Amino acid sequence: MSDTIPVIPAPRRELSETQEILLPRRSASRVDKPEATPRDLVVWVVAGVATVLAVVATVHFALNRETLGFHDAYSHLEISRRVLASRTTGIAQLGTIWLPLPHILQALFAWNSTLYVTGLAGSIVSGLSYVAATVLIYRIVVELCDGRRSAGVIAAAVFGTNVNILFLQTTAMDELPFYAFTLAAVYELIKWAGSRRATHLLNAAVANSLAMLCRYEAWVLSAVLAVCVVIIARQQGHTWRDVRGLAGVWVAFGAAVSATLWFVYNWMVTGNPLNFYNGPDSSKAQMARRQGDIEVGSWPKSLQAYAQTMISTMGLLVLVLAVVGLVVFLYRERLAARALPVLAMLTLLPFYVYSLESGQMPIGIPPVNGDLLNVRYGLIGLIPAAILIGYLADQARVGVTARVSRRLSDGATVAVSAAVVAALLGMSAYVHSNHQVVLLRESLNEEGSQQFQIEAENYLQHQTTGPIMVNLVGNERVAYRVLDRVIYEGTKSGSQNVWKKALADPNVVGAQVLVMRNSPTRGVDQVFYFLESWPGLSAYHVGFTNPEYTIYVRN
């Protein structure tokens, strides 16, 4: 009988992506170098050109005093400055309607009076976001096209040379940070789909979480991308147990953190976790006061309005090429894992149409309705359009390469890419020179409608001293240059809000100036409503009046 003991092999375990993989110990003298990857110098060229375009556009529009036309731009800048430089500073000054991240980023610059007054505090944040978005579009297309960089250059040019984007990135609006973080999430998801490395999924979740703190559209896209995560995980061959874990990473780090923080913040500041949705100054409340929006309840009108908005901001040629690119993309990629994040972005387009039809969001675009309003909402379509056009260009290049020599093909590719960039820049210059920049026209129209606010602002700045009591919502332009003296809805004494006491007796807060709005078109504000018949008003005299505003100055 043999003394040999049979060796029983250990049971084999399947390793999931989240389990630790133990590697054999190696000699200390042996160093494994990471696999070398070719350096992409083109991405630095793309970043450099985008930076130059951002700076040139900002200087041009700033010198023409056109970066501060949007009424909302004043709101964003005022919120940002109040956080660090106002009568009462602090995180509560972020407010509960606009999402906070763009204001936090702008606050890094808005504390400086020059950057605040000129609007450059917003231009810096939007400009950096524009450069990041342009680079990310390039990288996404290069990833989709298996490393072919000419397609990425064309895609970046479609986005980066759009004259409406170039104007928007000079303003303090919050779209560009949203674009940048969303594109970062999409890029990391595409990398995860190709590499199966969970680090990319975590990076995507964090980027999406930041996008959710920029604009509410990201909340909708987050849900769509969650479905994409599940589908991609299954396509990678993960078990349902692992799929649940990977989806949990997305939900926890990509959605739950931001949403929970925003709910808690709203509850702490106002006592209502949904104040951003149903509060007195929410978009829902503002839309309830609007009358005569012909898109509400009409799917054809809503579809026509949004389609016209996309054409006006993107151009008909870009839109047509994007549709052709989508057909080719679907034919070549089907529902491949790496294609899903790109297709997910397209779901925002019907979401905007639904928002119009249900009365949650207004858009003004001739000839569907009256004046220009919120036309920038159509620009979200430029992101997938640029990606799809870059992909289309790559497929055309692949077809040409199959028929000619590689050297001729490479030379032609460089020439075509340069020609496309030059043509796009020429088109943007032509559109601007012919005063067809639709976002700029909307901005100038808004500035023209603020004339009475500008008059009141000038009086406050040059003819008054001391604390100014003003209902800031709806009167942002009036208070813009005197913000540091303003007593408004968010003013506190210690930890206590004093606005209600001020509406009962302005002497409690030492108000030297009272600003009242009684507008035939925009209605009355809280200061007029509560103090117009206040007996103590006799201690003040009328220092300024116009068809919308009456300003009382203490005797």
C-alpha positions as CSV (number, residue, x, y, z in Angstrom):
1,M,0.0,0.0,0.0
2,S,1.5,3.3,-1.0
3,D,2.1,6.1,1.5
4,T,1.4,8.8,-1.1
5,I,-1.4,11.1,-0.1
6,P,-3.5,12.1,-3.0
7,V,-3.6,15.9,-3.7
8,I,-7.2,17.2,-3.9
9,P,-7.3,20.4,-6.0
10,A,-9.0,23.4,-4.3
11,P,-12.4,24.3,-5.7
12,R,-12.2,26.9,-8.4
13,R,-13.7,30.2,-7.7
14,E,-15.0,32.7,-10.2
15,L,-13.5,36.1,-9.7
16,S,-15.9,39.0,-10.0
17,E,-14.7,42.4,-11.0
18,T,-15.0,43.6,-7.4
19,Q,-12.9,40.8,-5.8
20,E,-9.3,41.2,-5.0
21,I,-6.9,39.4,-7.3
22,L,-3.8,38.0,-5.5
23,L,-0.6,38.0,-7.6
24,P,2.5,35.9,-6.8
25,R,5.2,37.7,-5.0
26,R,8.0,38.9,-7.3
27,S,11.6,39.6,-6.7
28,A,12.3,43.1,-5.5
29,S,14.9,43.6,-8.2
30,R,12.4,42.9,-10.9
31,V,10.2,45.9,-12.0
32,D,7.4,45.5,-14.4
33,K,6.9,48.5,-16.5
34,P,3.4,49.5,-17.6
35,E,2.5,48.9,-21.2
36,A,3.6,51.9,-23.2
37,T,0.9,53.8,-24.9
38,P,1.6,56.3,-27.7
39,R,1.4,59.9,-26.7
40,D,-1.4,61.8,-28.3
41,L,0.1,65.2,-29.2
42,V,-3.1,66.1,-31.2
43,V,-5.1,66.4,-28.0
44,W,-2.8,69.2,-26.9
45,V,-3.3,70.9,-30.2
46,V,-7.1,70.6,-29.8
47,A,-6.9,72.0,-26.2
48,G,-4.6,74.8,-27.4
49,V,-6.9,75.8,-30.3
50,A,-10.0,75.7,-28.0
51,T,-8.2,77.9,-25.5
52,V,-7.3,80.5,-28.1
53,L,-10.9,80.5,-29.4
54,A,-12.3,80.8,-25.9
55,V,-10.0,83.8,-25.1
56,V,-10.6,85.6,-28.4
57,A,-14.3,85.2,-28.2
58,T,-14.4,86.4,-24.6
59,V,-12.3,89.4,-25.4
60,H,-14.4,90.3,-28.4
61,F,-17.8,90.0,-26.7
62,A,-16.5,91.6,-23.5
63,L,-15.2,94.6,-25.3
64,N,-18.6,95.0,-27.0
65,R,-20.2,94.7,-23.5
66,E,-22.3,91.7,-24.7
67,T,-21.4,89.0,-22.1
68,L,-23.9,90.3,-19.5
69,G,-27.2,90.4,-21.5
70,F,-28.9,87.3,-20.1
71,H,-31.0,88.1,-17.0
72,D,-30.1,84.7,-15.5
73,A,-26.4,85.6,-15.8
74,Y,-26.9,88.3,-13.2
75,S,-28.6,85.8,-10.9
76,H,-25.7,83.3,-11.2
77,L,-23.1,85.9,-10.5
78,E,-24.9,87.4,-7.6
79,I,-25.4,84.0,-6.0
80,S,-21.7,83.3,-6.5
81,R,-20.6,86.6,-4.9
82,R,-22.9,86.4,-2.0
83,V,-21.2,83.1,-0.8
84,L,-17.9,84.9,-0.1
85,A,-18.6,88.6,-0.2
86,S,-21.9,90.1,1.0
87,R,-23.6,91.4,4.1
88,T,-24.1,87.8,5.2
89,T,-21.9,85.2,3.6
90,G,-22.1,81.4,3.8
91,I,-23.2,78.3,2.0
92,A,-26.9,79.2,2.6
93,Q,-26.4,82.1,0.1
94,L,-26.3,79.5,-2.7
95,G,-30.1,79.5,-2.6
96,T,-32.4,76.5,-3.3
97,I,-33.5,76.9,-6.9
98,W,-30.4,76.9,-9.1
99,L,-28.2,73.9,-8.6
100,P,-25.0,74.9,-6.7
101,L,-21.9,73.7,-8.4
102,P,-21.6,76.4,-11.1
103,H,-22.0,79.0,-8.4
104,I,-19.4,77.4,-6.2
105,L,-17.0,77.4,-9.1
106,Q,-17.8,81.0,-10.0
107,A,-17.4,82.0,-6.3
108,L,-13.7,81.3,-6.7
109,F,-13.5,84.4,-8.9
110,A,-16.6,86.4,-8.1
111,W,-15.2,87.6,-4.8
112,N,-13.0,89.9,-6.9
113,S,-15.1,93.1,-7.6
114,T,-13.6,93.5,-11.1
115,L,-14.2,89.9,-12.2
116,Y,-17.7,90.1,-10.7
117,V,-18.8,93.5,-12.2
118,T,-17.5,92.6,-15.7
119,G,-18.9,89.1,-15.6
120,L,-15.5,87.6,-16.2
121,A,-15.9,85.4,-13.1
122,G,-18.5,83.5,-15.1
123,S,-16.6,83.7,-18.4
124,I,-13.6,82.0,-16.7
125,V,-15.7,79.0,-15.5
126,S,-17.6,78.7,-18.7
127,G,-14.5,79.1,-20.8
128,L,-12.6,76.4,-19.0
129,S,-15.6,74.1,-19.3
130,Y,-15.8,74.8,-23.0
131,V,-12.2,73.7,-23.5
132,A,-12.8,70.6,-21.4
133,A,-15.9,69.7,-23.4
134,T,-14.1,70.2,-26.7
135,V,-11.2,67.9,-25.6
136,L,-13.6,65.3,-24.3
137,I,-15.5,65.2,-27.6
138,Y,-12.2,64.7,-29.4
139,R,-11.3,61.8,-27.0
140,I,-14.7,60.2,-27.2
141,V,-14.6,60.0,-31.0
142,V,-11.0,58.8,-31.1
143,E,-12.1,56.0,-28.7
144,L,-15.0,55.1,-30.9
145,C,-12.9,55.2,-34.0
146,D,-10.1,52.9,-32.6
147,G,-7.5,55.6,-32.2
148,R,-8.0,57.5,-35.5
149,R,-7.5,61.1,-34.5
150,S,-8.6,62.9,-37.6
151,A,-12.2,62.0,-36.8
152,G,-11.8,63.4,-33.3
153,V,-10.4,66.7,-34.7
154,I,-13.5,67.0,-37.0
155,A,-15.9,66.3,-34.1
156,A,-14.1,68.8,-31.8
157,A,-14.3,71.4,-34.6
158,V,-18.0,70.9,-35.1
159,F,-18.6,71.7,-31.4
160,G,-15.8,74.1,-30.7
161,T,-16.3,76.4,-33.7
162,N,-20.1,76.8,-33.3
163,V,-20.5,80.5,-32.9
164,N,-23.4,80.1,-30.5
165,I,-21.3,77.9,-28.2
166,L,-18.4,80.4,-28.5
167,F,-20.8,83.2,-27.3
168,L,-22.4,81.1,-24.6
169,Q,-19.0,80.2,-23.1
170,T,-18.3,83.9,-22.5
171,T,-21.3,84.2,-20.2
172,A,-22.1,83.2,-16.6
173,M,-24.7,80.6,-17.6
174,D,-24.5,77.1,-16.3
175,E,-24.7,75.0,-19.5
176,L,-21.0,74.7,-20.2
177,P,-20.1,73.1,-16.8
178,F,-23.0,70.7,-17.3
179,Y,-21.7,69.8,-20.8
180,A,-18.2,69.2,-19.5
181,F,-19.1,66.9,-16.6
182,T,-21.7,65.0,-18.7
183,L,-19.1,64.4,-21.5
184,A,-16.6,63.2,-18.8
185,A,-19.2,60.7,-17.6
186,V,-19.9,59.5,-21.2
187,Y,-16.1,59.2,-22.0
188,E,-15.4,57.2,-18.9
189,L,-18.4,54.9,-19.5
190,I,-17.1,54.2,-23.1
191,K,-13.6,53.5,-21.6
192,W,-15.2,51.1,-19.1
193,A,-17.2,49.4,-21.9
194,G,-13.9,48.7,-23.8
195,S,-11.6,47.9,-20.9
196,R,-13.9,46.3,-18.2
197,R,-11.9,48.3,-15.6
198,A,-14.2,49.3,-12.8
199,T,-12.1,52.4,-12.1
200,H,-13.6,53.9,-15.3
201,L,-17.1,53.2,-14.0
202,L,-16.4,54.9,-10.7
203,N,-14.9,57.9,-12.6
204,A,-18.0,58.1,-14.7
205,A,-20.3,58.0,-11.7
206,V,-18.4,60.8,-10.0
207,A,-18.5,62.9,-13.1
208,N,-22.2,62.3,-13.5
209,S,-22.7,63.2,-9.8
210,L,-21.1,66.6,-10.5
211,A,-23.2,67.1,-13.7
212,M,-26.3,66.5,-11.5
213,L,-25.2,69.5,-9.4
214,C,-25.1,71.7,-12.5
215,R,-28.5,71.3,-14.3
216,Y,-31.6,69.2,-13.7
217,E,-31.4,67.6,-17.1
218,A,-28.5,65.6,-15.7
219,W,-31.0,63.9,-13.3
220,V,-32.9,62.5,-16.3
221,L,-29.8,61.5,-18.1
222,S,-28.5,59.8,-15.0
223,A,-31.4,57.4,-15.0
224,V,-30.9,56.6,-18.7
225,L,-27.2,56.0,-18.1
226,A,-28.0,53.7,-15.2
227,V,-29.9,51.4,-17.7
228,C,-26.9,51.6,-19.9
229,V,-24.6,50.4,-17.1
230,V,-26.8,47.3,-16.6
231,I,-26.8,46.5,-20.3
232,I,-23.1,47.1,-20.7
233,A,-22.3,44.9,-17.7
234,R,-24.4,42.0,-19.2
235,Q,-22.7,42.4,-22.5
236,Q,-19.4,42.1,-20.8
237,G,-20.5,38.7,-19.4
238,H,-21.0,39.7,-15.8
239,T,-23.3,37.6,-13.6
240,W,-26.5,39.2,-12.3
241,R,-24.9,39.4,-8.9
242,D,-22.0,41.5,-10.3
243,V,-24.4,43.5,-12.4
244,R,-26.2,44.6,-9.2
245,G,-22.9,45.6,-7.7
246,L,-21.8,47.6,-10.7
247,A,-25.2,49.3,-11.0
248,G,-25.0,50.0,-7.2
249,V,-21.7,51.8,-7.8
250,W,-23.5,54.0,-10.4
251,V,-26.5,54.7,-8.3
252,A,-24.6,55.4,-5.1
253,F,-21.8,57.5,-6.5
254,G,-23.4,58.8,-9.7
255,A,-26.9,59.8,-8.4
256,A,-27.8,59.2,-4.8
257,V,-25.0,61.4,-3.3
258,S,-25.9,64.5,-5.3
259,A,-29.7,64.1,-5.0
260,T,-29.5,63.4,-1.3
261,L,-27.3,66.4,-0.6
262,W,-29.6,68.7,-2.5
263,F,-32.7,67.4,-0.7
264,V,-31.0,67.8,2.7
265,Y,-29.7,71.2,1.8
266,N,-33.2,72.4,0.7
267,W,-34.7,71.0,3.9
268,M,-32.1,72.7,6.1
269,V,-32.5,76.1,4.4
270,T,-36.3,76.2,3.8
271,G,-37.8,73.3,5.7
272,N,-39.0,71.8,2.5
273,P,-36.7,69.2,0.8
274,L,-38.5,69.8,-2.5
275,N,-38.4,73.6,-2.4
276,F,-36.3,73.6,-5.6
277,Y,-39.3,71.9,-7.3
278,N,-42.4,73.3,-5.7
279,G,-41.2,76.4,-3.8
280,P,-42.5,79.9,-4.4
281,D,-39.6,80.8,-6.6
282,S,-39.3,77.4,-8.4
283,S,-39.6,76.9,-12.1
284,K,-42.9,75.2,-11.5
285,A,-44.3,78.3,-9.7
286,Q,-42.9,80.6,-12.4
287,M,-44.4,78.6,-15.2
288,A,-47.8,78.6,-13.4
289,R,-47.7,82.4,-13.8
290,R,-47.1,82.3,-17.5
291,Q,-50.0,82.6,-19.9
292,G,-50.3,82.1,-23.6
293,D,-47.5,79.6,-24.3
294,I,-48.9,77.9,-27.4
295,E,-46.6,74.9,-27.1
296,V,-48.3,73.8,-23.8
297,G,-50.6,70.8,-24.6
298,S,-49.6,70.7,-28.2
299,W,-47.1,68.0,-29.3
300,P,-46.8,69.4,-32.9
301,K,-46.1,72.9,-31.7
302,S,-43.6,71.7,-29.1
303,L,-41.8,69.5,-31.6
304,Q,-41.8,72.4,-34.1
305,A,-40.5,74.9,-31.6
306,Y,-37.6,72.6,-30.4
307,A,-36.7,71.6,-33.9
308,Q,-36.5,75.2,-35.0
309,T,-34.4,76.0,-31.9
310,M,-31.9,73.3,-32.8
311,I,-31.7,74.5,-36.4
312,S,-31.2,78.1,-35.3
313,T,-28.4,77.2,-32.9
314,M,-26.7,74.3,-34.7
315,G,-27.4,75.0,-38.4
316,L,-29.3,72.9,-40.8
317,L,-26.2,71.3,-42.4
318,V,-24.9,70.1,-39.1
319,L,-28.3,68.7,-38.2
320,V,-28.6,66.8,-41.5
321,L,-25.0,65.4,-41.2
322,A,-25.7,64.3,-37.7
323,V,-28.8,62.4,-38.8
324,V,-26.8,60.7,-41.5
325,G,-24.1,60.0,-38.9
326,L,-26.7,58.5,-36.6
327,V,-27.9,56.1,-39.3
328,V,-24.3,55.0,-40.0
329,F,-23.5,54.7,-36.3
330,L,-26.5,52.5,-35.7
331,Y,-25.7,50.3,-38.7
332,R,-22.0,49.9,-37.7
333,E,-22.3,49.7,-33.9
334,R,-25.8,48.3,-33.4
335,L,-26.3,48.4,-29.7
336,A,-22.6,47.7,-28.9
337,A,-21.6,48.5,-25.3
338,R,-19.4,51.5,-26.3
339,A,-22.3,53.0,-28.4
340,L,-24.8,53.1,-25.6
341,P,-23.6,56.2,-23.7
342,V,-23.6,58.2,-26.9
343,L,-27.1,57.1,-27.7
344,A,-28.2,57.9,-24.2
345,M,-27.4,61.6,-24.7
346,L,-30.0,61.7,-27.5
347,T,-32.7,61.0,-25.0
348,L,-32.4,64.6,-23.7
349,L,-33.9,65.8,-27.0
350,P,-37.4,64.2,-26.5
351,F,-37.1,65.2,-22.8
352,Y,-37.0,68.9,-23.9
353,V,-40.0,68.4,-26.2
354,Y,-41.9,66.8,-23.3
355,S,-41.0,69.7,-21.0
356,L,-42.3,72.2,-23.6
357,E,-45.6,70.3,-24.1
358,S,-46.2,69.8,-20.4
359,G,-45.5,73.4,-19.6
360,Q,-42.4,72.8,-17.5
361,M,-40.1,75.0,-19.6
362,P,-40.6,77.9,-22.0
363,I,-38.9,78.4,-25.4
364,G,-39.4,81.4,-27.6
365,I,-38.5,81.0,-31.3
366,P,-40.0,82.7,-34.3
367,P,-42.0,81.8,-36.3
368,V,-43.5,79.4,-33.8
369,N,-44.1,82.0,-31.2
370,G,-42.9,85.5,-30.2
371,D,-39.5,86.8,-29.0
372,L,-36.4,84.7,-28.6
373,L,-36.3,82.9,-25.2
374,N,-34.1,80.1,-23.9
375,V,-32.8,79.3,-27.4
376,R,-29.7,77.8,-25.8
377,Y,-31.7,74.7,-24.8
378,G,-31.3,73.6,-28.4
379,L,-27.5,73.5,-28.1
380,I,-27.5,70.2,-26.1
381,G,-28.1,68.5,-29.5
382,L,-24.7,69.8,-30.7
383,I,-22.8,67.4,-28.4
384,P,-24.1,64.1,-29.9
385,A,-24.2,65.8,-33.3
386,A,-20.5,66.5,-33.2
387,I,-19.7,63.0,-32.1
388,L,-21.9,61.4,-34.8
389,I,-20.4,63.7,-37.5
390,G,-16.9,62.8,-36.4
391,Y,-17.8,59.1,-36.6
392,L,-19.4,59.6,-40.0
393,A,-16.2,61.3,-41.3
394,D,-14.1,58.3,-40.0
395,Q,-16.3,55.8,-41.8
396,A,-15.9,57.8,-45.0
397,R,-12.1,57.8,-44.4
398,V,-12.1,54.0,-43.9
399,G,-13.9,53.6,-47.2
400,V,-11.4,55.8,-49.0
401,T,-8.4,54.0,-47.4
402,A,-9.6,50.7,-48.8
403,R,-9.3,52.0,-52.3
404,V,-6.0,54.1,-52.2
405,S,-2.6,53.7,-50.6
406,R,-2.1,54.4,-46.9
407,R,0.3,57.3,-47.5
408,L,-2.1,59.0,-49.9
409,S,-4.9,58.4,-47.5
410,D,-3.1,59.9,-44.5
411,G,-2.2,63.0,-46.5
412,A,-5.7,63.4,-47.7
413,T,-7.0,62.9,-44.2
414,V,-4.9,65.7,-42.8
415,A,-5.9,68.0,-45.7
416,V,-9.6,67.3,-45.3
417,S,-9.5,67.7,-41.5
418,A,-7.8,71.1,-41.9
419,A,-10.2,72.1,-44.6
420,V,-13.2,71.2,-42.4
421,V,-11.9,73.2,-39.5
422,A,-11.2,76.2,-41.7
423,A,-14.7,75.9,-43.3
424,L,-16.4,75.7,-39.9
425,L,-14.4,78.8,-38.7
426,G,-15.4,80.6,-41.9
427,M,-19.1,79.7,-41.4
428,S,-19.0,81.0,-37.8
429,A,-17.3,84.2,-38.9
430,Y,-20.0,84.7,-41.6
431,V,-22.8,84.0,-39.2
432,H,-21.4,86.6,-36.7
433,S,-20.7,89.2,-39.3
434,N,-24.3,89.0,-40.6
435,H,-25.7,89.3,-37.1
436,Q,-27.2,85.8,-37.1
437,V,-25.9,84.6,-33.8
438,V,-29.2,83.7,-32.3
439,L,-28.0,83.5,-28.7
440,L,-26.4,86.9,-29.0
441,R,-29.7,88.4,-30.4
442,E,-31.6,86.8,-27.5
443,S,-29.2,88.3,-25.0
444,L,-29.3,91.7,-26.5
445,N,-33.1,91.6,-26.6
446,E,-33.1,90.7,-22.8
447,E,-30.8,93.6,-22.1
448,G,-33.1,95.9,-23.9
449,S,-36.0,94.8,-21.8
450,Q,-34.0,95.6,-18.6
451,Q,-33.9,99.4,-19.3
452,F,-36.0,100.4,-16.2
453,Q,-33.9,98.1,-14.0
454,I,-30.7,99.7,-15.4
455,E,-32.0,103.2,-14.6
456,A,-32.8,102.1,-11.0
457,E,-29.4,100.5,-10.6
458,N,-27.6,103.6,-11.8
459,Y,-29.5,105.7,-9.2
460,L,-28.7,103.3,-6.4
461,Q,-25.0,103.1,-7.3
462,H,-24.4,106.9,-7.7
463,Q,-27.0,108.6,-5.6
464,T,-27.5,106.5,-2.5
465,T,-25.5,105.3,0.5
466,G,-26.2,102.8,3.3
467,P,-28.2,99.5,3.3
468,I,-30.7,98.9,0.5
469,M,-33.8,96.8,1.0
470,V,-34.8,95.0,-2.2
471,N,-36.7,91.9,-3.1
472,L,-33.9,90.3,-5.1
473,V,-35.9,87.7,-7.1
474,G,-36.9,89.4,-10.3
475,N,-34.8,92.5,-9.5
476,E,-31.3,91.1,-9.9
477,R,-30.2,93.7,-12.4
478,V,-31.3,96.5,-10.1
479,A,-29.1,95.2,-7.3
480,Y,-26.1,94.0,-9.3
481,R,-23.6,96.7,-8.7
482,V,-24.7,97.5,-5.2
483,L,-25.0,93.9,-4.0
484,D,-22.7,94.4,-1.0
485,R,-25.2,96.9,0.4
486,V,-28.3,94.8,-0.2
487,I,-30.7,93.4,2.4
488,Y,-32.8,90.7,0.6
489,E,-34.6,87.4,1.2
490,G,-31.5,85.6,2.4
491,T,-30.1,88.2,4.7
492,K,-29.4,86.9,8.2
493,S,-28.5,88.2,11.6
494,G,-26.4,85.5,13.2
495,S,-28.3,82.3,12.2
496,Q,-31.7,84.0,11.9
497,N,-33.2,85.3,8.7
498,V,-34.4,88.9,9.1
499,W,-36.3,89.4,5.9
500,K,-39.8,88.9,7.4
501,K,-39.0,91.4,10.2
502,A,-37.7,93.8,7.6
503,L,-41.0,93.6,5.7
504,A,-42.8,94.5,8.9
505,D,-40.4,97.4,9.8
506,P,-37.3,98.2,7.7
507,N,-35.9,100.1,10.7
508,V,-35.2,96.8,12.3
509,V,-32.4,96.1,9.7
510,G,-31.4,99.7,9.4
511,A,-32.5,100.1,5.8
512,Q,-31.7,103.5,4.4
513,V,-33.1,102.8,0.9
514,L,-36.3,100.9,-0.1
515,V,-36.7,99.6,-3.6
516,M,-40.3,98.9,-4.7
517,R,-41.4,97.4,-8.0
518,N,-44.9,98.0,-9.3
519,S,-44.6,97.0,-13.0
520,P,-47.6,96.7,-15.3
521,T,-45.9,93.7,-17.0
522,R,-43.9,92.1,-14.2
523,G,-46.2,92.8,-11.3
524,V,-45.3,93.9,-7.8
525,D,-42.6,92.6,-5.5
526,Q,-42.7,91.9,-1.8
527,V,-41.3,95.3,-0.7
528,F,-44.1,97.1,-2.5
529,Y,-46.8,94.6,-1.4
530,F,-45.9,94.9,2.3
531,L,-44.6,98.5,2.6
532,E,-46.4,100.6,0.1
533,S,-49.0,101.5,2.8
534,W,-46.6,101.2,5.8
535,P,-47.1,104.2,8.2
536,G,-43.4,104.5,8.7
537,L,-42.9,105.3,5.1
538,S,-43.3,109.0,6.0
539,A,-39.7,108.9,7.3
540,Y,-38.6,108.3,3.7
541,H,-38.9,110.5,0.6
542,V,-39.1,109.4,-3.1
543,G,-35.7,109.7,-4.6
544,F,-36.3,108.0,-7.9
545,T,-39.2,106.8,-9.9
546,N,-39.8,105.3,-13.4
547,P,-42.7,103.2,-14.9
548,E,-41.5,100.1,-12.9
549,Y,-39.7,101.3,-9.8
550,T,-40.0,103.7,-7.0
551,I,-37.0,104.2,-4.7
552,Y,-37.5,105.7,-1.2
553,V,-34.6,107.2,0.6
554,R,-34.6,107.9,4.3
555,N,-35.0,111.6,5.3
